Amino acid sequence: MKFNNYLLLTIPICLLIGCSNNNVENEMKIIHKDNIAYQSEDHRKIVLDGTSNTRELGGYKTEDGRSLKWGVLYRSDKLSELTDADQEYLLQLGIKRVIDFRSSEEKQNEPDQLPSTLKYIEMPIEADGAIRPKVEAILKGDLNEDVGAILVETNKEFISDFSGVYKGFIESLIENQEPTLFHCTAGKDRAGFAAALVLLAVGVPEKIVIEDYMKTNKYTEETIQDYINKINLYSLGSVDAEILRPLLGVEERFIRAALDEIKQKYGSVENFIRDELKIRDESIIELKNFLLTES
């Protein structure tokens, strides 16, 4: 039992902070902005050896008929396992800035491996403090709870506790107007809300925003299943790792919790950006001019 207890305390932490899938398929390194043939949904994922949830945000249509430029905005999971080839690929993509939403502990344990020429910006969101003890309790059988409800509350906290960080994120895009990659650890919660916020800010319909959010499940399916299998194996059957699946991927209710919180408190995302984040309408026009192109 001592061996199993060790697993219960250590494996959940690994799962929550994100795990990369290094079994990368033999796919060519695509530079979307330079090749219109690859500017499509089928080629949105950026294939790296050291990540499993990196993607291009170009091509999404806005309600006014424009679309996001390719080669300008990327979202990802942690970059601590990037190979030299991965780092070279980031440079080929034209990325100039990396924004890291991870906590101080996460960054200390697994620092980003980046080319020295990239600008590295820290915008920490310490949102996992209540998650780990709950997951450990659930796995040990001490707590009977819907684990997905944990991330519903976490997404609400992005609005109540971390709006200042997301204000800084949007303002950073406006002020610098350089190709940017932003990430957290798993690339799905903190980075997922950041992607949703900026897409909604420039006029991408909510339906499309949620579809982008849900792509995490497609891109990380193999990685998630691999870790569930490992937990079941190494716990000698004493743990049903399937109960963790909601935490390892995404569900629509997670992002809807954040969006519903915004609508309940502010009426609309536009009001939230203007009244809570204090970002002027003129600045959002600048953001649109930077990110959008005529279709």
N, C-alpha and C positions, 0 to 999 in steps of 0.2 A: 504493500500500500504506500510505503514511503516514496517509491518510484513514481507511482501514479499521482500522488499529491504534488510532487515536483512538477510534473507535466501540467497539472491543473493551474499552477501558479505562473508557469513560464510561457506555455504555448498561447494562452489567450492574449498575452501582451504582444507576442509576435504577430498574431492575427490582427489585432487592433491597429498596430502601427503600420501594417502593410507588408506585403511580401511580393517580390518580383518574380516573374516567370522567365527564367533564363533559357528555356527551350524555344528559342525564336525560330519561326519558320524561315525558310530560305526565300526571303522576299527582297526585291530590290529597294534601295533607298530612294524614295521619291522626293523630289523637290517640287511641291505643288505649284508654287508661284511661277515656275519656269516652264511648266508643261500643262497646258490646258486639258490634255487627255486624261490627266490624273486628278483634275479638280471635280471629284465626284464623291458621293457617299461611300462607295465601295473602297475608296482609298483614303478615307479620313484618318484611320489609325496610323500613327507614326511607330514603325517597328524598330525597337531598340533592344539590345541584349539585356540591358539592366533595368528595364521597366516593363509593365504590362498594361498600363492605362494612359498612354500618351496619345493625344489626338490634336488634330488641326481643327480650328473653329471657323475656317473660311467657308464661304458658300451659302450660309444660312440666309434665307430671304427675309426681308423686313416688310412690315405692313404698308410702307410707302413705295414698295416696288424695287428698292435697292437690295444689295446683298453684302455680306461681310467679305472683305478682301481675303484672298488666300495669302498665306505667308506672313501674317501679322500677329495672330493671337493663337496660343497653344495652352492646353491644360495637361496636367500629368500627375502621376504618383511620384514617390520619392526618387531622387536622382543620386542616391548614395552608392549605387552599384553600376554606374555608367562605365563602360569600357572606353578605351582610347578611341575606338572606332565610333562609339556612340557620341562622344564629345565632338569629334570631327563632323559628324552628321549634323549636330546642333548648329555648328558654325556654317555648314553648307545651307541649312535652312534659313540662314540670315538672322537668327535670334540674337538679340543684343542684350536683353535683360532677363533675369530670372527672379521671380518673386516667390519667397518661401513662407508659407503659412504655418509651418510646424512650430511646436513648442521648443523651448530651450533644451529640454531633456532629449527630445527627438533629434534635434540637430547635433547635439553633443555626441549622442550614441551613433548616429549615422549621418555624418556631414555630407553635403552634396559634393559630387566629384564633377567639377566644371572646368572648361577652358578658362585660363586666367584672364582672357580678354572680355569675358562676359561680365556685365554688371550684376552684382548679387544684392538683392534687397530683402531684408528680413521684416516680415509683418506677422509676428506670432499670434496665434489663436490657441489659447490654452483651454481646449474644450473637452479633453478626455479624462479629466480628473475623477469624475463620478462613474465613468464607464467601466474601468478595469475592475474595481472591487465588486461591482454588480455581476460582471461576467464570471469572475472567479467563483462568486457565491452560487450562481446558476449552475456552473459546471460541477461544483461539489455537491449539488442537490440541496443547498441551504436556502435557496430562493426560487420560488415558482413565479416567474414573470415573463411577459411577452418581451423578448429581447429587442424586438423592433421598436417598442415604445421608447427605449432609451434614445434611439436616434431621432425619433419624433421630437423629443424634448431638446435634444442637442441642436436641431435645426431651428427651433424657436429661440434658443439662446443666441444664435447668430444675430438675431434682430435685437434682443434685449440687452445683450452683454458685449457684443463685438461689432456694433454698427460703426464705431470709430475706425476699426481696422479696414472695413470694407469701404468706408469713405476715402481712406488713404489709398486704397487699391485703385478706385475709380479715378481719383485725382492724379495718381501717378501715371496712369495711361494717358490722361489728357495732357499733362505737363510735359511728358517725355516723347510721346508719339514715336516709339520705336518698337520693332517686333519683340514681343514679350511672351515668355512661358511662365505660367504660374502653377504652383503645385502645393500639395500637402503631403501626407504619407501614403495613403491609399488612393489619393486622387479622386475621391468621390464625395466627401462631405464638405469640408472647408473649401476645397477647390471647386466642388460641384455647385455650391451656393454662389461662389464668386463668378463662375461662368454664367449661371442663371441670371444674376444681377446685371452683368454687363450686357448680355444678350437682350434682356428686357429693356434696359436703358436705351438701347439704340433702335428698338422697335421690332425685334423678332417676336412673333406670336408665341404666347405661353405654351401652346400645344407643341410647337417645335422645340422650345426650351426644355420642356419635360422629356421629349424624345431624346435630346442630347444627354440629359441627365441619366436616363435609363440605359444608355449605351455602355456604361460601366459593366453591367451584367454580361453583356456580349463579349467585351474585350477581356474580362477577367474570369470567365467561366472555368477555364481549365485550371487556372491558379487556385481558385476557391475550392474546386473539387479535390485538387491535389492535397491541400492542407486539411480539409475535412477527413480525407482518407488517412492522412498521417496521424491525426489526433485519435481517430478510432483505432488505428493499429497500435500506437504506442501507449495508449491508455488501457490496452488489453481488454477492450470491450466495456470498461467501466464508465465510459463517457459516450453519450450520443451527441457527436459533434454537429449533427444536423440542426440542433437548436441555435447554433451560432450563425447559420447561413444568412439570416437577415442583417447581421452586423457586418458581414464580409462583403456584401453587395449593396445594392440600393433598392428601395421600393418607392413607388410614386408618392406614398403618404409622407415620406420623409421631406421631400422638397415642397410638397403641398403644405406641410405644417408651417414652413417658413413663409411661403407666399400668403397663406391664409392669415398668419400673424400680421403681416404687413397690411393686408387689406382691412383687417379688423381694426387695427390701430390708426392707419393713415388713409384708408380708402382706396389707395392704388400704389403701385410701384413708383409712378411718377411723383406722387406726393411724398412718399418715403424718401426718395432721392433729394427732392427739393427741401422738404421741411425738416427731416431728421438728419440727413447727411449734409445738408446745407450746401448742396452743389447747384449752382445757378443754371437756369435753362440755357443761357448762352454757352456755358461750359459743356453741356450735353450736346449742343450743336457742334462744338469742336470735336467731341468724342466721335460723333457720327461722321464728321468729315474725315477723321483719321481712319476709322475702321470700315467705312462703307464705300461701295462703288456702285455706279449705275449698272443695273443688270443688262 
